[in-house]
Amino acid sequence: MNSPIRRLSAIAAALFFCLLVSSSWIQFAAAKKINDLPDNKRTLLASYNRERGSILVGGEAIARSVATDGELKWDRRYPMAQLYSHVTGYYSYVYGAGGGIEGAEDELLSGRSDKLFYRRVSDLLTGKDPVGASLELTINPAAQTAADRGLGTQRGAVVALDPKTGAILAMVSHPAYDPAELSSHDIGAVEKAWPRLLKDEGDPLINRSIAGDLYPPGSTFKLVTAAAALESGTYTQNSTVPGPATLQLPGVAAPLANHDRAPCGPNDKTTLIHALEISCNTAFASLGMQLGAEALREQAGKFGFGQTLTVPMRATASSVPANMNEPNTAQAAIGQYDVRTTPLQMAMVAAAIGNGGEVMKPYLVRRVLGSQLQTIDEATPERLSEAVSTSTARQLTTMMKDVVTSGTGTAAQIAGVDVAGKTGTAQHAKGAAPHAWFVSFAPAADPKVAVAVVVEDGGNAGSEASGGAVAGPIAKSVMEAVLNS
């Protein structure tokens, strides 16, 4: 064989080798990634040939598949669409699965998860039609309904947790939307609905409880500041702290003031417990500067700030800014400046205090179920961190009880039940009404539920809003729903 032919043969062999490697890579190593692409219509079309698993709450399907006679053999239905829109998300032939459980647990619902491998083999051998797994959620239907009704037409979000396990008992975000608009087999209607939802000024596709433009927590963050003070060993709930009508911050012309521009106690002094009860801005701003920025950031981190969680949807990490000067720290200590948080995170703060200082990892899926509703997998509560000592948690609970008994949170009182809570009224934009916050847990001594509520721009009360008056009654209704279940 002459030299040119040998070279040509070597080149041809190399090309065949590259083709073999490339095709092997695509078919095996990269196959899963390609199949999981949201716009992979072949995968989506194949998934419509099998029944997708249901999403269950309280034994009822909030998302289920119904057989059809069309090319897409199964139609996705949402019987309680708006109530659970941000929990379920959507399943669309045009836009894929997203927005909630549909997207986060697509592999289980579609039957493609590795957890279902042996069941797929069994179905193949027995000739059964493949079916996706169903998911039983932790949501309490009564709490979800109470949160939805409480928010009404107001924009905002509600999250309720079981403090002892981290199970999510309610997750509501307003405005809501109808997932059926995106799951319809009428492709033209779906393609019209999508841009309309994206352009809607209310951002209905955003789950405000865990994502979106995060909120300043306002005075609910005073729980974190109080926790840092108690954990320092320098303060107790009865320690005396400054509480003047206004506080001059270093290098700032305008002083920081209390909401009523009055001192929080005689001789411009008050106790830590009374400062939380009446939500004294100057006391906590002063406390923040005494503790320092890093102490606040470290304490917030112990409650979960800075961590990106999956519940299984991805929750945006809440944050406390780094490198704050004294005025910044004073503002951050009362939940302003650039402190940003999700309602989920603030529910975790309340839950941790009620749970003796332990933060439990929040989760939404209780059980993975087979086609005969047999259990394939079950969630195990997981400890995330220890935010505070049991002693600090007890003191914070006492302080929060006073907020509801005789302070700014009396609207959340429940007859015959000790409620622990904290109000917040968060300034966020010049000329805009403040966001109204309330976080709480009940019963205070042995909590079954912790709640965080935020109502944007004061809700129906507008500029006259306060966290106690606007968000407090919503939290109360959610707590009552859980306690009466």
Legacy VTK file of the C-alpha trace (Angstrom):
# vtk DataFile Version 3.0
C-alpha trace
ASCII
DATASET POLYDATA
POINTS 485 float
0.000 0.000 0.000
1.489 3.350 -1.010
1.915 6.313 1.334
-1.067 8.461 0.138
-3.477 5.542 0.526
-2.177 4.825 4.038
-2.694 8.463 5.026
-6.196 8.471 3.554
-7.014 5.238 5.419
-5.748 6.721 8.694
-7.871 9.849 8.205
-10.941 7.754 7.398
-10.348 5.570 10.467
-9.970 8.660 12.655
-13.220 10.111 11.293
-15.077 6.851 11.958
-13.626 6.808 15.480
-14.816 10.378 16.076
-18.262 9.457 14.765
-18.372 6.432 17.063
-17.343 8.506 20.088
-19.776 11.308 19.217
-22.756 9.003 18.689
-21.926 7.034 21.826
-21.673 10.262 23.821
-25.021 11.528 22.521
-26.814 8.201 23.048
-25.442 7.435 26.480
-23.523 10.140 28.377
-25.548 13.146 27.148
-28.866 11.380 26.545
-30.428 12.287 29.880
-29.440 15.953 29.574
-30.855 16.162 26.062
-34.067 14.381 27.076
-34.514 16.787 29.978
-34.341 19.920 27.827
-37.652 21.814 28.284
-38.035 22.369 24.528
-37.332 18.759 23.528
-40.651 18.047 21.822
-39.816 14.371 21.158
-39.445 13.740 24.888
-42.588 15.724 25.655
-44.587 13.886 22.978
-43.382 10.536 24.324
-44.398 11.574 27.849
-47.951 12.214 26.627
-48.153 8.512 25.683
-48.115 7.525 29.343
-50.264 8.628 32.265
-48.531 11.293 34.313
-48.705 10.848 38.087
-51.136 12.880 40.171
-50.293 15.544 42.745
-52.310 14.908 45.904
-53.344 17.085 48.837
-55.465 15.642 51.624
-56.284 12.614 49.475
-57.572 14.719 46.546
-55.822 15.320 43.254
-54.863 18.946 42.627
-53.229 17.873 39.351
-54.178 14.760 37.388
-54.110 13.328 33.870
-57.242 12.466 31.877
-57.239 10.225 28.777
-58.076 11.827 25.400
-58.540 10.624 21.805
-56.027 13.040 20.289
-52.351 12.753 19.374
-51.571 13.884 22.921
-53.130 10.942 24.698
-53.328 12.534 28.135
-54.639 15.949 29.170
-53.379 17.576 32.378
-56.151 18.932 34.621
-56.020 21.175 37.707
-59.314 20.864 39.652
-58.408 23.638 42.135
-56.298 25.641 39.727
-55.902 29.088 41.281
-55.745 27.859 44.876
-52.724 25.667 44.147
-51.207 27.263 41.035
-47.821 28.024 42.605
-47.705 24.640 44.303
-48.484 22.579 41.198
-46.946 24.758 38.520
-47.886 23.809 34.948
-47.285 20.998 32.456
-47.318 22.309 28.901
-46.595 20.677 25.545
-45.395 24.067 24.298
-43.413 25.324 27.319
-42.608 22.126 29.207
-42.997 21.550 32.943
-42.321 24.380 35.358
-43.376 26.772 38.076
-43.904 24.270 40.901
-44.003 20.537 41.626
-44.645 19.816 37.935
-41.220 21.178 37.071
-39.265 20.303 40.212
-40.409 16.661 40.265
-40.965 16.125 36.541
-38.894 12.937 36.427
-40.998 11.256 39.109
-44.332 12.428 37.702
-43.370 11.370 34.173
-41.998 8.013 35.331
-38.434 8.691 34.088
-36.769 8.911 37.516
-34.068 6.396 38.430
-36.078 5.787 41.617
-38.679 4.068 39.426
-36.245 1.843 37.468
-37.328 -1.472 38.986
-40.990 -0.576 38.584
-40.391 0.189 34.888
-38.721 -3.201 34.442
-41.655 -4.894 36.217
-44.175 -3.069 33.994
-42.231 -4.127 30.909
-42.192 -7.778 31.921
-45.875 -7.847 32.896
-47.067 -5.827 29.914
-48.531 -3.006 32.027
-48.751 0.477 30.572
-46.096 2.672 32.204
-47.447 5.258 34.667
-45.681 8.121 36.425
-45.424 8.261 40.212
-47.954 10.263 42.207
-46.835 12.708 44.881
-48.593 13.266 48.201
-47.872 16.750 49.519
-47.592 18.087 53.068
-50.121 20.883 52.437
-52.989 21.226 54.920
-56.064 21.976 52.740
-57.763 24.091 55.429
-54.624 26.197 55.965
-54.157 26.674 52.214
-57.760 27.839 51.839
-57.486 30.186 54.828
-54.309 31.757 53.436
-55.864 32.195 49.998
-59.030 33.773 51.370
-57.072 35.949 53.762
-54.984 37.483 50.992
-58.017 37.861 48.743
-57.273 40.379 45.972
-54.185 41.712 47.752
-50.710 40.963 46.437
-48.427 39.038 48.723
-47.682 35.589 50.059
-48.281 33.230 52.970
-46.189 30.279 54.149
-47.071 27.950 57.022
-44.722 25.304 58.440
-44.816 22.510 60.968
-42.043 23.742 63.312
-41.086 20.248 64.436
-40.643 18.706 60.970
-40.321 21.521 58.430
-43.358 20.246 56.492
-44.941 23.054 54.453
-48.592 23.319 55.487
-49.553 26.238 53.255
-47.919 28.037 50.336
-49.922 30.798 48.684
-48.802 33.582 46.369
-51.032 36.295 44.908
-51.772 37.060 42.150
-52.325 33.449 41.133
-52.996 32.030 37.657
-54.724 29.067 36.027
-52.192 26.364 34.983
-54.831 24.939 32.622
-54.222 27.902 30.307
-50.740 26.523 29.674
-51.564 22.813 29.742
-54.333 23.038 27.136
-54.010 21.005 23.914
-55.103 24.124 22.005
-51.578 25.226 21.039
-52.736 28.584 19.702
-54.494 29.438 22.963
-51.444 28.401 24.990
-49.142 30.560 22.869
-51.426 33.546 23.472
-51.719 32.897 27.220
-47.964 32.698 27.858
-46.947 36.244 26.772
-50.059 37.660 28.421
-49.051 36.074 31.755
-45.449 37.251 31.333
-46.534 40.835 30.646
-49.103 40.960 33.456
-47.957 43.698 35.859
-48.913 41.498 38.806
-46.345 38.829 37.778
-48.742 35.927 38.472
-46.182 33.323 37.383
-43.831 34.368 40.214
-44.128 32.386 43.441
-43.641 35.252 45.887
-43.413 32.866 48.842
-40.002 31.560 47.746
-38.735 33.695 44.864
-39.095 36.876 42.819
-37.999 40.303 44.046
-37.415 39.568 47.722
-38.897 41.733 50.459
-37.362 43.872 53.191
-38.604 42.110 56.347
-39.107 45.277 58.371
-39.563 44.797 62.084
-39.980 41.013 61.837
-36.170 40.998 61.494
-35.982 42.358 65.039
-36.382 38.710 66.069
-32.979 38.009 64.500
-31.460 41.075 66.185
-32.947 40.068 69.546
-31.632 36.527 69.045
-28.123 37.866 68.386
-28.306 39.983 71.550
-29.473 37.106 73.744
-26.938 34.696 72.231
-24.103 37.164 72.945
-24.510 36.517 76.662
-24.530 40.257 77.349
-28.299 40.679 77.269
-31.406 39.024 78.678
-35.042 39.764 77.907
-35.076 42.161 80.884
-31.898 44.052 79.996
-32.216 47.827 79.778
-31.575 49.306 76.338
-31.767 52.848 74.925
-35.172 53.806 73.546
-35.258 57.514 72.640
-37.881 59.030 70.345
-35.211 59.526 67.689
-31.678 58.188 67.240
-28.938 60.148 65.517
-26.932 57.809 63.314
-23.238 58.585 62.628
-22.809 60.691 59.497
-26.536 60.789 58.713
-28.418 64.082 58.736
-31.947 62.790 59.359
-32.364 60.867 62.651
-33.976 57.438 62.793
-37.362 57.703 64.518
-39.946 55.465 66.142
-43.234 55.172 64.248
-44.958 57.527 66.701
-41.836 59.664 67.277
-42.203 59.041 71.022
-39.678 57.516 73.436
-40.106 53.829 74.226
-39.891 54.296 77.989
-39.119 56.694 80.824
-35.833 58.599 80.532
-35.394 57.271 76.977
-34.823 53.741 78.338
-36.739 50.493 78.004
-36.259 46.743 78.424
-35.527 44.391 75.541
-38.831 42.555 76.058
-40.819 45.802 76.015
-38.873 47.047 72.989
-40.029 44.002 70.996
-43.570 44.245 72.346
-44.012 47.793 71.019
-41.505 47.361 68.127
-39.171 50.149 69.231
-37.010 51.152 66.241
-34.436 53.169 68.151
-33.814 50.395 70.669
-33.097 47.786 68.001
-31.104 50.159 65.806
-28.930 51.011 68.811
-28.673 47.322 69.679
-27.603 46.503 66.122
-24.740 48.989 66.263
-23.648 47.611 69.641
-23.646 44.026 68.357
-22.022 44.871 65.032
-22.759 43.920 61.437
-21.029 40.540 61.522
-22.987 39.411 64.582
-26.243 40.177 62.746
-25.087 38.404 59.584
-23.887 35.384 61.542
-27.141 35.102 63.479
-29.225 35.478 60.321
-27.127 32.745 58.699
-27.951 30.365 61.535
-31.643 30.854 60.759
-31.019 30.033 57.082
-30.213 33.375 55.455
-27.730 32.938 52.626
-28.754 29.335 51.894
-30.406 28.298 48.647
-32.963 25.650 49.531
-34.990 23.237 47.405
-38.424 22.333 48.757
-38.269 20.764 46.021
-38.729 24.036 44.067
-35.676 26.254 44.329
-36.080 28.970 46.974
-34.058 32.148 46.474
-31.584 32.738 49.290
-32.448 35.559 51.702
-29.625 37.972 52.444
-28.056 40.429 54.869
-25.479 42.712 53.186
-21.756 42.416 53.885
-19.446 45.303 54.766
-22.072 47.483 56.439
-21.065 50.657 58.249
-22.756 51.744 61.496
-25.766 53.530 59.923
-26.276 50.585 57.561
-26.115 48.180 60.500
-28.642 50.226 62.473
-31.061 50.113 59.538
-30.430 46.404 58.936
-31.150 45.637 62.603
-34.735 46.821 62.063
-35.089 44.925 58.774
-34.422 47.808 56.408
-31.378 48.939 54.355
-30.636 46.051 51.920
-31.862 43.124 54.022
-34.020 40.968 51.728
-35.985 37.837 52.506
-38.674 35.414 51.400
-41.811 34.629 53.418
-40.480 31.050 53.604
-37.351 32.286 55.377
-39.299 34.356 57.903
-41.574 31.378 58.577
-38.380 29.406 59.269
-37.265 32.055 61.782
-40.569 31.808 63.677
-40.586 28.005 63.434
-37.034 27.725 64.783
-37.888 29.828 67.837
-40.968 27.706 68.471
-38.920 24.525 68.007
-36.479 25.328 70.794
-33.913 26.898 68.478
-33.664 24.134 65.857
-34.265 24.981 62.188
-35.858 22.123 60.243
-35.392 21.875 56.469
-38.682 22.809 54.781
-40.178 20.242 52.412
-43.352 19.893 50.354
-43.462 16.234 49.218
-44.489 13.794 51.946
-44.619 10.555 49.933
-43.899 9.190 46.448
-46.643 6.745 45.471
-46.917 3.997 42.865
-49.814 3.309 40.487
-51.710 1.475 43.253
-50.888 4.283 45.703
-48.293 2.114 47.442
-45.437 4.023 49.076
-42.228 4.087 47.030
-40.423 6.735 49.071
-41.239 8.843 52.124
-39.743 12.098 53.394
-37.732 12.103 56.611
-37.604 15.385 58.578
-34.115 16.853 58.413
-32.436 19.256 60.840
-30.885 22.202 59.010
-29.144 24.046 61.851
-29.315 25.235 65.433
-30.219 28.916 65.258
-30.253 29.645 68.999
-29.996 27.830 72.313
-33.104 26.507 74.019
-32.704 29.231 76.656
-32.689 31.966 74.007
-35.650 30.343 72.247
-37.644 30.366 75.503
-36.896 34.051 76.077
-37.803 34.966 72.502
-41.062 33.017 72.844
-41.958 34.956 75.999
-41.164 38.213 74.212
-43.268 37.237 71.173
-46.198 36.254 73.381
-46.191 39.768 74.834
-46.356 41.184 71.296
-49.662 39.380 70.750
-51.025 39.743 74.285
-50.504 43.470 74.717
-48.281 44.822 71.940
-48.503 45.476 68.211
-49.885 42.020 67.330
-53.170 41.815 69.268
-55.121 41.186 66.038
-53.619 37.664 65.953
-55.014 36.592 69.328
-56.822 33.226 69.362
-59.232 32.482 72.208
-57.825 29.860 74.562
-54.485 29.643 72.712
-51.183 31.375 73.509
-49.874 32.884 70.277
-46.314 34.145 69.777
-45.838 36.712 67.021
-44.054 39.717 65.580
-45.321 42.498 63.354
-43.448 44.281 60.592
-44.099 47.348 58.476
-41.394 47.537 55.819
-40.563 50.656 53.833
-39.361 49.720 50.358
-39.727 52.565 47.844
-40.065 56.318 48.069
-43.716 57.302 48.021
-44.946 53.682 48.148
-47.081 52.255 50.929
-45.149 49.879 53.223
-45.322 46.106 53.026
-47.257 44.621 55.956
-45.694 41.590 57.703
-46.648 39.188 60.458
-44.798 36.078 61.667
-46.070 33.796 64.411
-46.440 30.327 65.866
-49.035 28.592 68.041
-49.595 27.221 70.596
-46.601 29.053 72.031
-45.596 26.248 74.433
-45.916 23.401 71.911
-46.346 24.834 68.413
-48.166 22.955 65.680
-47.828 25.723 63.094
-45.589 28.673 62.262
-46.732 31.294 59.766
-45.270 34.178 57.783
-47.505 36.638 55.940
-46.504 39.568 53.734
-49.007 41.889 52.066
-47.473 44.149 49.459
-47.897 47.929 49.580
-50.173 47.735 52.602
-52.834 45.798 50.703
-56.298 47.290 50.953
-55.143 49.599 53.771
-52.532 51.313 51.594
-50.355 53.885 53.349
-52.304 53.417 56.586
-51.235 49.775 56.820
-49.477 48.159 59.742
-48.268 44.601 59.977
-50.499 43.830 62.942
-53.715 45.166 61.415
-53.257 43.892 57.836
-51.178 40.703 58.036
-52.007 39.653 61.620
-55.599 38.525 60.938
-54.446 36.447 57.950
-51.861 34.651 60.092
-54.524 34.107 62.741
-56.886 32.431 60.265
-54.131 30.108 59.012
-53.098 29.126 62.548
-56.720 28.465 63.493
-57.191 26.313 60.390
-54.251 24.087 61.360
-55.189 23.896 65.035
-58.791 22.975 64.176
-57.825 20.347 61.578
LINES 1 486
485 0 1 2 3 4 5 6 7 8 9 10 11 12 13 14 15 16 17 18 19 20 21 22 23 24 25 26 27 28 29 30 31 32 33 34 35 36 37 38 39 40 41 42 43 44 45 46 47 48 49 50 51 52 53 54 55 56 57 58 59 60 61 62 63 64 65 66 67 68 69 70 71 72 73 74 75 76 77 78 79 80 81 82 83 84 85 86 87 88 89 90 91 92 93 94 95 96 97 98 99 100 101 102 103 104 105 106 107 108 109 110 111 112 113 114 115 116 117 118 119 120 121 122 123 124 125 126 127 128 129 130 131 132 133 134 135 136 137 138 139 140 141 142 143 144 145 146 147 148 149 150 151 152 153 154 155 156 157 158 159 160 161 162 163 164 165 166 167 168 169 170 171 172 173 174 175 176 177 178 179 180 181 182 183 184 185 186 187 188 189 190 191 192 193 194 195 196 197 198 199 200 201 202 203 204 205 206 207 208 209 210 211 212 213 214 215 216 217 218 219 220 221 222 223 224 225 226 227 228 229 230 231 232 233 234 235 236 237 238 239 240 241 242 243 244 245 246 247 248 249 250 251 252 253 254 255 256 257 258 259 260 261 262 263 264 265 266 267 268 269 270 271 272 273 274 275 276 277 278 279 280 281 282 283 284 285 286 287 288 289 290 291 292 293 294 295 296 297 298 299 300 301 302 303 304 305 306 307 308 309 310 311 312 313 314 315 316 317 318 319 320 321 322 323 324 325 326 327 328 329 330 331 332 333 334 335 336 337 338 339 340 341 342 343 344 345 346 347 348 349 350 351 352 353 354 355 356 357 358 359 360 361 362 363 364 365 366 367 368 369 370 371 372 373 374 375 376 377 378 379 380 381 382 383 384 385 386 387 388 389 390 391 392 393 394 395 396 397 398 399 400 401 402 403 404 405 406 407 408 409 410 411 412 413 414 415 416 417 418 419 420 421 422 423 424 425 426 427 428 429 430 431 432 433 434 435 436 437 438 439 440 441 442 443 444 445 446 447 448 449 450 451 452 453 454 455 456 457 458 459 460 461 462 463 464 465 466 467 468 469 470 471 472 473 474 475 476 477 478 479 480 481 482 483 484
